[in-house]
Amino acid sequence: MQRGDLKARDSQAEASRSPFLSIVVPAYNEAQRIARSLSTIHWYLASRTYSAEVIVVDDGSTDGMAEVVSSVIEAWPSFRLIRNDQNRGKGYSVRRGVLEARGEYVLFTDADLSAPIDQTGILIAALESTGADAAVGSRALQRELIGVHQPLFRELGGICFNLAVRLLTGLKLRDTQCGLKLFRREATRRAFEQMKAERFGFDPELLFLVERWGGRILEIPVRWDNDPATKFNVLRDAVRSFREVADVRWRALTGQYPPRQGQPVAGAETARVRHGSS
Protein backbone atom coordinates (compact mmCIF):
# COMPACT_ATOMS: atom_id res chain seq x y z
CA MET A 1 0.00 0.00 0.00
CA GLN A 2 1.37 3.42 -0.93
CA ARG A 3 2.03 6.18 1.58
CA GLY A 4 -0.88 8.30 0.27
CA ASP A 5 -3.26 5.38 0.70
CA LEU A 6 -2.05 4.82 4.26
CA LYS A 7 -2.53 8.49 5.10
CA ALA A 8 -6.06 8.46 3.67
CA ARG A 9 -6.89 5.30 5.60
CA ASP A 10 -5.56 6.82 8.85
CA SER A 11 -7.61 9.98 8.26
CA GLN A 12 -10.74 7.92 7.72
CA ALA A 13 -10.05 5.90 10.86
CA GLU A 14 -9.58 9.09 12.88
CA ALA A 15 -12.82 10.52 11.51
CA SER A 16 -14.66 7.35 12.50
CA ARG A 17 -13.37 7.75 16.05
CA SER A 18 -14.39 11.39 16.33
CA PRO A 19 -17.44 11.89 18.57
CA PHE A 20 -20.66 13.47 17.44
CA LEU A 21 -20.63 15.94 20.34
CA SER A 22 -17.91 17.55 22.43
CA ILE A 23 -18.92 19.28 25.68
CA VAL A 24 -16.50 21.84 27.11
CA VAL A 25 -16.89 22.77 30.78
CA PRO A 26 -14.75 25.73 31.90
CA ALA A 27 -14.41 25.76 35.68
CA TYR A 28 -12.59 27.72 38.38
CA ASN A 29 -12.62 26.79 42.09
CA GLU A 30 -15.69 24.57 41.67
CA ALA A 31 -14.57 21.76 43.99
CA GLN A 32 -17.84 21.90 45.93
CA ARG A 33 -20.21 21.35 43.00
CA ILE A 34 -18.25 20.07 40.00
CA ALA A 35 -18.75 16.39 40.89
CA ARG A 36 -22.52 16.78 40.87
CA SER A 37 -22.47 18.65 37.55
CA LEU A 38 -20.22 16.10 35.86
CA SER A 39 -22.35 13.25 37.12
CA THR A 40 -25.43 14.95 35.68
CA ILE A 41 -23.68 15.32 32.31
CA HIS A 42 -22.51 11.69 32.43
CA TRP A 43 -25.98 10.31 33.00
CA TYR A 44 -27.48 12.58 30.38
CA LEU A 45 -25.00 11.35 27.77
CA ALA A 46 -25.55 7.74 28.85
CA SER A 47 -29.16 8.10 27.67
CA ARG A 48 -28.15 9.43 24.23
CA THR A 49 -27.50 7.28 21.17
CA TYR A 50 -24.65 9.43 19.81
CA SER A 51 -21.00 9.39 20.86
CA ALA A 52 -19.65 12.24 22.98
CA GLU A 53 -16.63 13.51 24.85
CA VAL A 54 -16.43 15.91 27.78
CA ILE A 55 -13.49 18.28 28.31
CA VAL A 56 -13.20 19.97 31.70
CA VAL A 57 -10.89 22.98 31.62
CA ASP A 58 -9.53 23.82 35.07
CA ASP A 59 -8.72 27.53 34.97
CA GLY A 60 -5.94 27.49 37.55
CA SER A 61 -8.12 26.46 40.51
CA THR A 62 -6.65 26.67 44.01
CA ASP A 63 -9.32 24.69 45.90
CA GLY A 64 -8.35 21.17 44.86
CA MET A 65 -10.91 21.02 42.06
CA ALA A 66 -8.54 19.21 39.69
CA GLU A 67 -8.20 16.34 42.16
CA VAL A 68 -11.98 16.13 42.53
CA VAL A 69 -12.46 16.05 38.76
CA SER A 70 -9.74 13.43 38.29
CA SER A 71 -11.37 11.20 40.90
CA VAL A 72 -14.88 11.57 39.49
CA ILE A 73 -13.98 10.91 35.85
CA GLU A 74 -11.55 8.06 36.50
CA ALA A 75 -14.08 5.48 35.31
CA TRP A 76 -15.38 7.60 32.42
CA PRO A 77 -12.93 7.36 29.48
CA SER A 78 -14.86 9.90 27.42
CA PHE A 79 -14.15 12.59 30.04
CA ARG A 80 -10.81 14.36 30.29
CA LEU A 81 -9.28 17.20 32.23
CA ILE A 82 -6.94 19.89 30.98
CA ARG A 83 -5.43 22.51 33.27
CA ASN A 84 -4.34 26.10 32.80
CA ASP A 85 -1.14 26.89 34.66
CA GLN A 86 -2.81 29.97 36.14
CA ASN A 87 -6.20 31.66 36.19
CA ARG A 88 -6.70 33.04 32.67
CA GLY A 89 -10.45 33.59 32.45
CA LYS A 90 -13.55 31.88 31.12
CA GLY A 91 -12.99 33.01 27.54
CA TYR A 92 -9.45 31.66 27.46
CA SER A 93 -10.62 28.36 28.95
CA VAL A 94 -13.51 27.93 26.53
CA ARG A 95 -11.23 28.69 23.59
CA ARG A 96 -8.64 26.18 24.76
CA GLY A 97 -11.21 23.46 25.32
CA VAL A 98 -12.94 23.99 21.99
CA LEU A 99 -9.67 23.95 20.07
CA GLU A 100 -8.89 20.57 21.64
CA ALA A 101 -12.35 19.17 20.90
CA ARG A 102 -12.91 16.59 18.17
CA GLY A 103 -16.70 16.46 17.86
CA GLU A 104 -18.82 17.41 14.88
CA TYR A 105 -20.66 19.71 17.26
CA VAL A 106 -19.12 21.42 20.26
CA LEU A 107 -21.11 22.73 23.20
CA PHE A 108 -19.86 24.77 26.08
CA THR A 109 -21.75 25.01 29.33
CA ASP A 110 -21.26 26.68 32.68
CA ALA A 111 -20.04 24.39 35.43
CA ASP A 112 -23.11 25.12 37.56
CA LEU A 113 -25.46 23.92 34.77
CA SER A 114 -27.73 26.93 35.27
CA ALA A 115 -29.09 26.04 31.85
CA PRO A 116 -29.78 22.30 32.33
CA ILE A 117 -27.72 19.96 30.19
CA ASP A 118 -30.91 18.36 28.84
CA GLN A 119 -31.47 21.57 26.86
CA THR A 120 -28.61 20.43 24.61
CA GLY A 121 -31.02 18.38 22.53
CA ILE A 122 -33.01 21.49 21.65
CA LEU A 123 -29.89 23.22 20.34
CA ILE A 124 -28.77 20.17 18.34
CA ALA A 125 -32.22 19.83 16.78
CA ALA A 126 -32.17 23.51 15.80
CA LEU A 127 -28.85 23.19 13.96
CA GLU A 128 -29.74 19.88 12.35
CA SER A 129 -33.06 21.19 11.02
CA THR A 130 -31.81 24.56 9.75
CA GLY A 131 -28.16 24.05 8.77
CA ALA A 132 -27.16 27.04 10.91
CA ASP A 133 -23.65 27.21 12.39
CA ALA A 134 -24.37 28.15 16.01
CA ALA A 135 -27.28 27.92 18.44
CA VAL A 136 -27.11 30.04 21.59
CA GLY A 137 -29.33 29.49 24.57
CA SER A 138 -31.36 32.56 25.51
CA ARG A 139 -33.05 33.71 28.69
CA ALA A 140 -34.58 36.76 26.99
CA LEU A 141 -36.89 35.19 24.40
CA GLN A 142 -39.19 33.35 26.81
CA ARG A 143 -38.60 34.72 30.28
CA GLU A 144 -41.27 32.40 31.67
CA LEU A 145 -38.69 29.60 31.28
CA ILE A 146 -36.55 31.20 33.99
CA GLY A 147 -37.15 29.30 37.22
CA VAL A 148 -34.92 31.27 39.60
CA HIS A 149 -34.22 34.86 38.58
CA GLN A 150 -31.08 36.85 39.19
CA PRO A 151 -31.28 39.78 41.61
CA LEU A 152 -32.99 42.75 39.94
CA PHE A 153 -29.82 44.86 39.70
CA ARG A 154 -28.08 42.05 37.81
CA GLU A 155 -30.99 41.60 35.42
CA LEU A 156 -31.00 45.35 34.71
CA GLY A 157 -27.23 45.25 34.26
CA GLY A 158 -27.64 42.44 31.77
CA ILE A 159 -30.14 44.48 29.75
CA CYS A 160 -27.73 47.44 29.65
CA PHE A 161 -24.88 45.17 28.65
CA ASN A 162 -26.91 43.69 25.81
CA LEU A 163 -27.70 47.19 24.52
CA ALA A 164 -23.97 47.96 24.52
CA VAL A 165 -23.26 44.71 22.67
CA ARG A 166 -25.84 45.57 20.01
CA LEU A 167 -24.44 49.07 19.52
CA LEU A 168 -20.77 48.05 19.43
CA THR A 169 -20.94 44.79 17.48
CA GLY A 170 -24.12 44.96 15.42
CA LEU A 171 -25.32 41.62 16.82
CA LYS A 172 -29.12 41.35 17.01
CA LEU A 173 -29.17 38.69 19.71
CA ARG A 174 -31.10 39.53 22.85
CA ASP A 175 -28.94 37.41 25.16
CA THR A 176 -25.28 36.75 24.39
CA GLN A 177 -24.31 35.71 27.94
CA CYS A 178 -26.33 32.58 28.65
CA GLY A 179 -23.84 29.82 29.41
CA LEU A 180 -25.11 27.21 26.95
CA LYS A 181 -23.96 27.48 23.33
CA LEU A 182 -23.58 24.94 20.53
CA PHE A 183 -21.41 25.25 17.41
CA ARG A 184 -20.56 23.32 14.28
CA ARG A 185 -16.91 22.85 15.10
CA GLU A 186 -15.32 23.08 11.67
CA ALA A 187 -17.52 25.93 10.47
CA THR A 188 -16.75 28.12 13.52
CA ARG A 189 -13.21 27.07 14.42
CA ARG A 190 -11.73 30.20 12.83
CA ALA A 191 -13.76 32.40 15.20
CA PHE A 192 -12.44 30.53 18.24
CA GLU A 193 -8.89 30.79 16.92
CA GLN A 194 -9.14 34.55 16.41
CA MET A 195 -11.01 35.64 19.55
CA LYS A 196 -8.92 37.73 21.93
CA ALA A 197 -11.16 38.35 24.95
CA GLU A 198 -10.21 36.07 27.83
CA ARG A 199 -12.86 36.74 30.44
CA PHE A 200 -16.63 37.29 30.59
CA GLY A 201 -16.70 39.55 27.52
CA PHE A 202 -15.67 36.75 25.18
CA ASP A 203 -19.18 35.68 24.13
CA PRO A 204 -20.00 38.82 22.07
CA GLU A 205 -16.59 38.70 20.37
CA LEU A 206 -16.99 35.04 19.49
CA LEU A 207 -20.48 35.53 18.07
CA PHE A 208 -19.41 38.70 16.24
CA LEU A 209 -16.62 36.74 14.54
CA VAL A 210 -18.91 33.85 13.61
CA GLU A 211 -21.25 36.32 11.88
CA ARG A 212 -18.37 38.31 10.39
CA TRP A 213 -17.21 35.27 8.45
CA GLY A 214 -20.63 34.29 7.19
CA GLY A 215 -21.88 32.05 9.99
CA ARG A 216 -25.57 31.85 10.82
CA ILE A 217 -26.53 32.06 14.50
CA LEU A 218 -29.83 30.97 16.05
CA GLU A 219 -31.08 32.24 19.40
CA ILE A 220 -33.03 29.50 21.18
CA PRO A 221 -35.06 29.92 24.39
CA VAL A 222 -33.90 27.55 27.15
CA ARG A 223 -34.78 26.81 30.75
CA TRP A 224 -32.49 28.54 33.21
CA ASP A 225 -32.10 28.93 36.98
CA ASN A 226 -29.79 31.44 38.61
CA ASP A 227 -27.15 29.97 40.90
CA PRO A 228 -26.36 32.39 43.75
CA ALA A 229 -22.85 30.92 43.99
CA THR A 230 -21.91 32.43 40.62
CA LYS A 231 -18.28 33.57 40.23
CA PHE A 232 -19.34 36.76 38.37
CA ASN A 233 -18.42 39.86 40.37
CA VAL A 234 -20.73 42.68 39.31
CA LEU A 235 -18.39 45.59 40.01
CA ARG A 236 -15.16 44.04 38.74
CA ASP A 237 -16.36 41.80 35.92
CA ALA A 238 -19.04 44.11 34.50
CA VAL A 239 -16.52 46.87 33.86
CA ARG A 240 -14.06 44.40 32.35
CA SER A 241 -16.76 42.91 30.12
CA PHE A 242 -17.80 46.32 28.79
CA ARG A 243 -14.16 47.06 28.03
CA GLU A 244 -13.71 43.73 26.21
CA VAL A 245 -16.75 44.45 24.03
CA ALA A 246 -15.45 47.97 23.25
CA ASP A 247 -12.15 46.34 22.27
CA VAL A 248 -14.02 44.18 19.73
CA ARG A 249 -15.29 47.33 18.04
CA TRP A 250 -11.81 48.84 18.05
CA ARG A 251 -10.17 45.74 16.60
CA ALA A 252 -12.78 45.57 13.84
CA LEU A 253 -12.35 49.26 12.95
CA THR A 254 -8.56 49.04 12.89
CA GLY A 255 -8.37 45.88 10.79
CA GLN A 256 -7.01 43.62 13.51
CA TYR A 257 -9.29 40.74 12.49
CA PRO A 258 -8.81 38.86 9.20
CA PRO A 259 -11.19 40.37 6.62
CA ARG A 260 -14.53 38.97 5.57
CA GLN A 261 -14.55 36.86 2.44
CA GLY A 262 -14.25 39.24 -0.51
CA GLN A 263 -13.40 42.20 1.73
CA PRO A 264 -10.12 44.00 0.94
CA VAL A 265 -7.48 44.08 3.64
CA ALA A 266 -7.51 47.38 5.52
CA GLY A 267 -5.10 49.80 3.95
CA ALA A 268 -4.78 47.91 0.66
CA GLU A 269 -6.66 50.51 -1.42
CA THR A 270 -4.54 53.34 0.01
CA ALA A 271 -1.38 51.44 -0.77
CA ARG A 272 -2.41 51.00 -4.43
CA VAL A 273 -3.25 54.69 -4.83
CA ARG A 274 0.08 55.75 -3.40
CA HIS A 275 1.94 53.31 -5.59
CA GLY A 276 0.13 54.55 -8.69
CA SER A 277 0.89 58.19 -7.92
CA SER A 278 4.61 57.75 -7.41
C-alpha positions as CSV (number, residue, x, y, z in Angstrom):
1,M,0.0,0.0,0.0
2,Q,1.4,3.4,-0.9
3,R,2.0,6.2,1.6
4,G,-0.9,8.3,0.3
5,D,-3.3,5.4,0.7
6,L,-2.0,4.8,4.3
7,K,-2.5,8.5,5.1
8,A,-6.1,8.5,3.7
9,R,-6.9,5.3,5.6
10,D,-5.6,6.8,8.8
11,S,-7.6,10.0,8.3
12,Q,-10.7,7.9,7.7
13,A,-10.1,5.9,10.9
14,E,-9.6,9.1,12.9
15,A,-12.8,10.5,11.5
16,S,-14.7,7.3,12.5
17,R,-13.4,7.7,16.1
18,S,-14.4,11.4,16.3
19,P,-17.4,11.9,18.6
20,F,-20.7,13.5,17.4
21,L,-20.6,15.9,20.3
22,S,-17.9,17.5,22.4
23,I,-18.9,19.3,25.7
24,V,-16.5,21.8,27.1
25,V,-16.9,22.8,30.8
26,P,-14.7,25.7,31.9
27,A,-14.4,25.8,35.7
28,Y,-12.6,27.7,38.4
29,N,-12.6,26.8,42.1
30,E,-15.7,24.6,41.7
31,A,-14.6,21.8,44.0
32,Q,-17.8,21.9,45.9
33,R,-20.2,21.4,43.0
34,I,-18.3,20.1,40.0
35,A,-18.7,16.4,40.9
36,R,-22.5,16.8,40.9
37,S,-22.5,18.6,37.6
38,L,-20.2,16.1,35.9
39,S,-22.3,13.2,37.1
40,T,-25.4,15.0,35.7
41,I,-23.7,15.3,32.3
42,H,-22.5,11.7,32.4
43,W,-26.0,10.3,33.0
44,Y,-27.5,12.6,30.4
45,L,-25.0,11.4,27.8
46,A,-25.6,7.7,28.8
47,S,-29.2,8.1,27.7
48,R,-28.2,9.4,24.2
49,T,-27.5,7.3,21.2
50,Y,-24.6,9.4,19.8
51,S,-21.0,9.4,20.9
52,A,-19.6,12.2,23.0
53,E,-16.6,13.5,24.8
54,V,-16.4,15.9,27.8
55,I,-13.5,18.3,28.3
56,V,-13.2,20.0,31.7
57,V,-10.9,23.0,31.6
58,D,-9.5,23.8,35.1
59,D,-8.7,27.5,35.0
60,G,-5.9,27.5,37.6
61,S,-8.1,26.5,40.5
62,T,-6.6,26.7,44.0
63,D,-9.3,24.7,45.9
64,G,-8.3,21.2,44.9
65,M,-10.9,21.0,42.1
66,A,-8.5,19.2,39.7
67,E,-8.2,16.3,42.2
68,V,-12.0,16.1,42.5
69,V,-12.5,16.0,38.8
70,S,-9.7,13.4,38.3
71,S,-11.4,11.2,40.9
72,V,-14.9,11.6,39.5
73,I,-14.0,10.9,35.8
74,E,-11.6,8.1,36.5
75,A,-14.1,5.5,35.3
76,W,-15.4,7.6,32.4
77,P,-12.9,7.4,29.5
78,S,-14.9,9.9,27.4
79,F,-14.2,12.6,30.0
80,R,-10.8,14.4,30.3
81,L,-9.3,17.2,32.2
82,I,-6.9,19.9,31.0
83,R,-5.4,22.5,33.3
84,N,-4.3,26.1,32.8
85,D,-1.1,26.9,34.7
86,Q,-2.8,30.0,36.1
87,N,-6.2,31.7,36.2
88,R,-6.7,33.0,32.7
89,G,-10.4,33.6,32.4
90,K,-13.6,31.9,31.1
91,G,-13.0,33.0,27.5
92,Y,-9.5,31.7,27.5
93,S,-10.6,28.4,28.9
94,V,-13.5,27.9,26.5
95,R,-11.2,28.7,23.6
96,R,-8.6,26.2,24.8
97,G,-11.2,23.5,25.3
98,V,-12.9,24.0,22.0
99,L,-9.7,24.0,20.1
100,E,-8.9,20.6,21.6
101,A,-12.4,19.2,20.9
102,R,-12.9,16.6,18.2
103,G,-16.7,16.5,17.9
104,E,-18.8,17.4,14.9
105,Y,-20.7,19.7,17.3
106,V,-19.1,21.4,20.3
107,L,-21.1,22.7,23.2
108,F,-19.9,24.8,26.1
109,T,-21.8,25.0,29.3
110,D,-21.3,26.7,32.7
111,A,-20.0,24.4,35.4
112,D,-23.1,25.1,37.6
113,L,-25.5,23.9,34.8
114,S,-27.7,26.9,35.3
115,A,-29.1,26.0,31.9
116,P,-29.8,22.3,32.3
117,I,-27.7,20.0,30.2
118,D,-30.9,18.4,28.8
119,Q,-31.5,21.6,26.9
120,T,-28.6,20.4,24.6
121,G,-31.0,18.4,22.5
122,I,-33.0,21.5,21.7
123,L,-29.9,23.2,20.3
124,I,-28.8,20.2,18.3
125,A,-32.2,19.8,16.8
126,A,-32.2,23.5,15.8
127,L,-28.9,23.2,14.0
128,E,-29.7,19.9,12.4
129,S,-33.1,21.2,11.0
130,T,-31.8,24.6,9.7
131,G,-28.2,24.0,8.8
132,A,-27.2,27.0,10.9
133,D,-23.7,27.2,12.4
134,A,-24.4,28.1,16.0
135,A,-27.3,27.9,18.4
136,V,-27.1,30.0,21.6
137,G,-29.3,29.5,24.6
138,S,-31.4,32.6,25.5
139,R,-33.0,33.7,28.7
140,A,-34.6,36.8,27.0
141,L,-36.9,35.2,24.4
142,Q,-39.2,33.4,26.8
143,R,-38.6,34.7,30.3
144,E,-41.3,32.4,31.7
145,L,-38.7,29.6,31.3
146,I,-36.5,31.2,34.0
147,G,-37.1,29.3,37.2
148,V,-34.9,31.3,39.6
149,H,-34.2,34.9,38.6
150,Q,-31.1,36.8,39.2
151,P,-31.3,39.8,41.6
152,L,-33.0,42.8,39.9
153,F,-29.8,44.9,39.7
154,R,-28.1,42.0,37.8
155,E,-31.0,41.6,35.4
156,L,-31.0,45.4,34.7
157,G,-27.2,45.3,34.3
158,G,-27.6,42.4,31.8
159,I,-30.1,44.5,29.7
160,C,-27.7,47.4,29.7
161,F,-24.9,45.2,28.7
162,N,-26.9,43.7,25.8
163,L,-27.7,47.2,24.5
164,A,-24.0,48.0,24.5
165,V,-23.3,44.7,22.7
166,R,-25.8,45.6,20.0
167,L,-24.4,49.1,19.5
168,L,-20.8,48.0,19.4
169,T,-20.9,44.8,17.5
170,G,-24.1,45.0,15.4
171,L,-25.3,41.6,16.8
172,K,-29.1,41.4,17.0
173,L,-29.2,38.7,19.7
174,R,-31.1,39.5,22.9
175,D,-28.9,37.4,25.2
176,T,-25.3,36.8,24.4
177,Q,-24.3,35.7,27.9
178,C,-26.3,32.6,28.6
179,G,-23.8,29.8,29.4
180,L,-25.1,27.2,27.0
181,K,-24.0,27.5,23.3
182,L,-23.6,24.9,20.5
183,F,-21.4,25.3,17.4
184,R,-20.6,23.3,14.3
185,R,-16.9,22.8,15.1
186,E,-15.3,23.1,11.7
187,A,-17.5,25.9,10.5
188,T,-16.8,28.1,13.5
189,R,-13.2,27.1,14.4
190,R,-11.7,30.2,12.8
191,A,-13.8,32.4,15.2
192,F,-12.4,30.5,18.2
193,E,-8.9,30.8,16.9
194,Q,-9.1,34.5,16.4
195,M,-11.0,35.6,19.5
196,K,-8.9,37.7,21.9
197,A,-11.2,38.4,25.0
198,E,-10.2,36.1,27.8
199,R,-12.9,36.7,30.4
200,F,-16.6,37.3,30.6
201,G,-16.7,39.6,27.5
202,F,-15.7,36.8,25.2
203,D,-19.2,35.7,24.1
204,P,-20.0,38.8,22.1
205,E,-16.6,38.7,20.4
206,L,-17.0,35.0,19.5
207,L,-20.5,35.5,18.1
208,F,-19.4,38.7,16.2
209,L,-16.6,36.7,14.5
210,V,-18.9,33.9,13.6
211,E,-21.3,36.3,11.9
212,R,-18.4,38.3,10.4
213,W,-17.2,35.3,8.4
214,G,-20.6,34.3,7.2
215,G,-21.9,32.0,10.0
216,R,-25.6,31.9,10.8
217,I,-26.5,32.1,14.5
218,L,-29.8,31.0,16.0
219,E,-31.1,32.2,19.4
220,I,-33.0,29.5,21.2
221,P,-35.1,29.9,24.4
222,V,-33.9,27.5,27.1
223,R,-34.8,26.8,30.7
224,W,-32.5,28.5,33.2
225,D,-32.1,28.9,37.0
226,N,-29.8,31.4,38.6
227,D,-27.2,30.0,40.9
228,P,-26.4,32.4,43.8
229,A,-22.9,30.9,44.0
230,T,-21.9,32.4,40.6
231,K,-18.3,33.6,40.2
232,F,-19.3,36.8,38.4
233,N,-18.4,39.9,40.4
234,V,-20.7,42.7,39.3
235,L,-18.4,45.6,40.0
236,R,-15.2,44.0,38.7
237,D,-16.4,41.8,35.9
238,A,-19.0,44.1,34.5
239,V,-16.5,46.9,33.9
240,R,-14.1,44.4,32.4
241,S,-16.8,42.9,30.1
242,F,-17.8,46.3,28.8
243,R,-14.2,47.1,28.0
244,E,-13.7,43.7,26.2
245,V,-16.7,44.5,24.0
246,A,-15.4,48.0,23.2
247,D,-12.1,46.3,22.3
248,V,-14.0,44.2,19.7
249,R,-15.3,47.3,18.0
250,W,-11.8,48.8,18.0
251,R,-10.2,45.7,16.6
252,A,-12.8,45.6,13.8
253,L,-12.3,49.3,13.0
254,T,-8.6,49.0,12.9
255,G,-8.4,45.9,10.8
256,Q,-7.0,43.6,13.5
257,Y,-9.3,40.7,12.5
258,P,-8.8,38.9,9.2
259,P,-11.2,40.4,6.6
260,R,-14.5,39.0,5.6
261,Q,-14.5,36.9,2.4
262,G,-14.3,39.2,-0.5
263,Q,-13.4,42.2,1.7
264,P,-10.1,44.0,0.9
265,V,-7.5,44.1,3.6
266,A,-7.5,47.4,5.5
267,G,-5.1,49.8,4.0
268,A,-4.8,47.9,0.7
269,E,-6.7,50.5,-1.4
270,T,-4.5,53.3,0.0
271,A,-1.4,51.4,-0.8
272,R,-2.4,51.0,-4.4
273,V,-3.3,54.7,-4.8
274,R,0.1,55.8,-3.4
275,H,1.9,53.3,-5.6
276,G,0.1,54.6,-8.7
277,S,0.9,58.2,-7.9
278,S,4.6,57.7,-7.4
